Amino acid sequence: MTTRLTVAQALVRFLAAQYTERDGERRRLIGATWGIFGHGNVAGIGQALVEYADVMPYHQGRNEQSMVHAAVGYARQSGRLSAHAVTTSIGPGATNLVTGAALATVNRLPVLLLPGDVFATRPADPVLQQLEVPYAGDVSVNDTLRPVSRYFDRITRPQALVPSALQAMRVLTDPVETGAVTLALPQDVQAEAFDWPEEFFAERVWTVRRPGADPAELTEAVQAVRAAHRPLVVAGGGVHHSRAEAALAGFAQATGIPVASTQAGKGSLRWDHPQDVGGIGHTGTATADDLARTADLVIGVGTRYTDFTTASGTLFQNPDVRFLNLNIASFDGHKLGGVPLVADARSGLHALTEALALHGHRVADSYVAEYTAGKERWEQVVDACLQAVEPDVRPTQPQVVGALDALVDESDIVVNAAGSLPGDLHRLWRARSYDQYHLEYGYSCMGYEIPAAIGVKLAAPERNVWALVGDGTYLMMPTEIVTAVQEGVAIKMVLLQNHGYASIGGLSESVGGERFGTAYRFRAGDGTYTGAPLPVDLAANAASLGMRVLRAKTVGDLRTALAEARAADTPTCVYVETETSDTVSGAPAAQAWWDVPVAETATRSSAVRARELYERHVSTRRRHL
């Protein structure tokens, strides 16, 4: 039996019949399709989405990059068991996907990209928006998506869709391989009819695997843990992807081993769990980083060991330190010369906990007392940063975080990605549930927060979702506010105005760049951007896009506005200008280094001093083999 459909119609019908299953939970794999239409997809995928609107939900986007961010937010909140597709026209619509695709692939989050492509039959060459490459007739702008996609194919004939679509689903549902998947669709092929086998449209369930540990690797892992006196767990994003939070809590409680978390792993344990010692690395807590410096065994669970986590190779300073890497990806399991335990995080933790229980293994009481005291000291630092004594003053950025922290419960979700907020949140936020803390820091992409919050809210419509946005990232991509308003997606946005790129301004100053080009100010007489702040009104801008806006001038105003926003059932923004003067206490300083190379030769004293400090830090770097 066959059914005659266009390629686009067949693809939409196929996607509507794909499901995932893990631990008995069945989810639709492609929950919806985002789209902006142009001549590369309007007559193909556009018509197919109209044809099958009853089986494939559609979301209208305003920017191609932000549509991918929304899809990524949805996928992460869905535990990677459900994803969204994104369709665009050819040319600029397709190339606008590249940043979002890179973000998805870096963070190993599934998203299906369906960009239009130039004519496969080449009836007119070049067509509108076609890139002509003199040495290769088969290259289009969509080839820019190859290096940022986990799977890429160009469907130049209808018959090719069947194997390609199946491969795309395999990659999207593979816990090791997942990321951005691109099927480039020439606009003439999208509209071409073909007789499709009915089997292509049958319901198909993709099982998301939980591979267990190899017995030999498990034995070596147990030996490594038992030999350690100062072990430390580094919990990464893989804990969340595996839904291994309870398994990690059981492991930590049984062994007494403290748990530090990366940006992606924060929330793996609740902030008040006895073994949780907070974030690790450059944006980490003093407690976690002090433990890391003296740890003789680092147990990485689902972490990629990025430079922020390792403090650019300077953090783990114990001469005898070893690494035990529990990771579903062999690539990550072998990092830092570690003992690999290649397995699903939850399966591996259960196996490790059970094996250690046979030996009655637990760390010394003196070690528990040490990190417990360190945790208590750090919480005092957090209290001092988050609490504003006077209600009638302008709040600092940490005090904005503190006002929100005091308001929310475990059902709220906070979304952030870039600027100075990730550092403040990693050190100071008290995560109350495993999925409350949604930081995209693998790619740290400005503009992610608003569209991602929409995606998170679509995946968890019953929960309050907060996009924490600085003025720099807001100006990058505010357009999906219109989508939130149109769809009635009641996200909450906290918009902080600090008149520039605060994070990079501070970094610039520390590396001898003298904050050049980082402030949002008029030019002064000497040509530098050191004049008065720009008279932009971001609150008015958000309101013009349809969002309800609450302005907060003081700490007291802020508390009232946040409470009002939390209770709102429409998209609502709380706008606050933060206090940034040197006389006001801000967030605690970085507790570990991060490598940003400093000019090796310079005449300006700021750069000379910065280079001297840089060389001192570089001298402490280790290569763990």
Secondary structure, 3 states (H helix, E strand, C coil): CEEEEEHHHHHHHHHHCEEEEECCEEEECEEEEEECCCCCCCCCHHHHHHHCCCCCCEEECCCHHHHHHHHHHHHHHCCCCCEEEEEECCCHHHHCCHHHHHHHHHCCCCEEEEEEECCCCCCCCCCCCCCCCCCCCCCCHHHHHCCCCCEEEECCCHHHHHHHHHHHHHHHCCCCCCCEEEEEEEHHHHCCEEEEEHHHHCCEEEECCCCCCCHHHHHHHHHHHHHCCCEEEEECHHHHHCCCHHHHHHHHHHHCCCEEECCCCCCCCCCCCCCEEEECCCCCCHHHHHHHHHCCEEEEECCCCCHHHHCCCCCCCCCCCEEEEEECCHHHHCHHHCEEEECCHHHHHHHHHHHHHCCCCCCCHHHHHHHHHHHHHHHHHHHHHHCCCCCCCCCCHHHHHHHHHHHCCCCCEEEECCCCHHHHHHHHCCCCCCCCEEECCCCCCCCCHHHHHHHHHHHCCCCCEEEEEEHHHHHHCCCHHHHHHHHCCCCEEEEEECCECHHHHHHHHHCCCCCCCCECECCCCCCCCCCCECCCCHHHHHHHCCCEEEEECCHHHHHHHHHHHHHCCCCEEEEEECCCCCCCCCCCCCCCCCCCCCCCCCCCHHHHHHHHHHHHHHCCCCCCC
